[in-house]
């Protein structure tokens, strides 16, 4: 499990995937999320703009991501 630190209230799912280096571009993130490849809190998520906040868990391409606020 990887923990990603954010400085904003939330991060959009597609941006999280790019920031974590799991996709190359926003276009790739869009296609893969809309294809149902991302799970948010164990449920398939087709919204690339889904707001991910601390406490949420994202499973994608064999990786598990969580987010936390910067100290």
C-alpha positions in Angstrom: 0.0 0.0 0.0 1.3 3.4 -1.0 0.3 6.6 0.9 0.1 9.7 -1.2 0.3 13.1 0.5 -1.9 15.9 -0.7 -2.0 19.6 0.2 -5.6 20.2 -0.9 -9.0 19.1 0.4 -9.2 16.3 -2.1 -7.6 14.9 -5.3 -9.5 13.7 -8.3 -9.1 10.1 -9.2 -7.5 10.7 -12.6 -5.0 13.1 -11.0 -4.2 10.7 -8.3 -3.4 8.0 -10.8 -1.1 10.4 -12.8 0.5 11.7 -9.6 1.3 8.2 -8.4 2.8 7.3 -11.8 0.3 4.6 -12.6 -0.7 6.2 -15.9 1.2 8.3 -18.4 -1.5 10.8 -19.4 -4.9 12.1 -18.4 -6.3 10.5 -21.5 -5.0 7.1 -20.4 -6.5 7.7 -16.9 -9.8 8.6 -18.5 -9.9 5.5 -20.6 -8.9 3.1 -17.9 -11.2 4.5 -15.3 -14.1 4.5 -17.7 -13.3 0.8 -18.5 -13.8 0.0 -14.8 -10.2 -0.7 -13.9 -10.2 1.4 -10.7 -11.8 0.5 -7.4 -12.6 3.1 -4.8 -13.2 1.7 -1.4 -13.7 -1.7 -3.0 -16.3 -0.6 -5.5 -15.8 -0.1 -9.2 -15.6 3.6 -10.0 -16.3 5.0 -13.5 -16.0 8.7 -12.6 -12.5 10.0 -13.4 -13.3 13.2 -11.4 -14.3 11.2 -8.3 -13.0 13.2 -5.3 -10.5 11.1 -3.3 -10.1 12.2 0.3 -8.0 10.8 3.3 -9.6 7.6 4.4 -10.4 6.5 0.8 -8.7 3.5 -0.7 -8.0 3.2 -4.5 -7.0 -0.1 -6.1 -5.6 0.1 -9.6 -3.2 -2.0 -11.7 -2.2 -4.1 -8.8 -1.4 -1.1 -6.5 -3.3 0.1 -3.5 -3.2 3.8 -2.8 -4.4 5.9 0.1 -4.1 9.6 0.6 -3.3 11.8 3.6 -3.0 15.5 4.3 0.4 17.1 4.5 1.4 17.9 8.0 
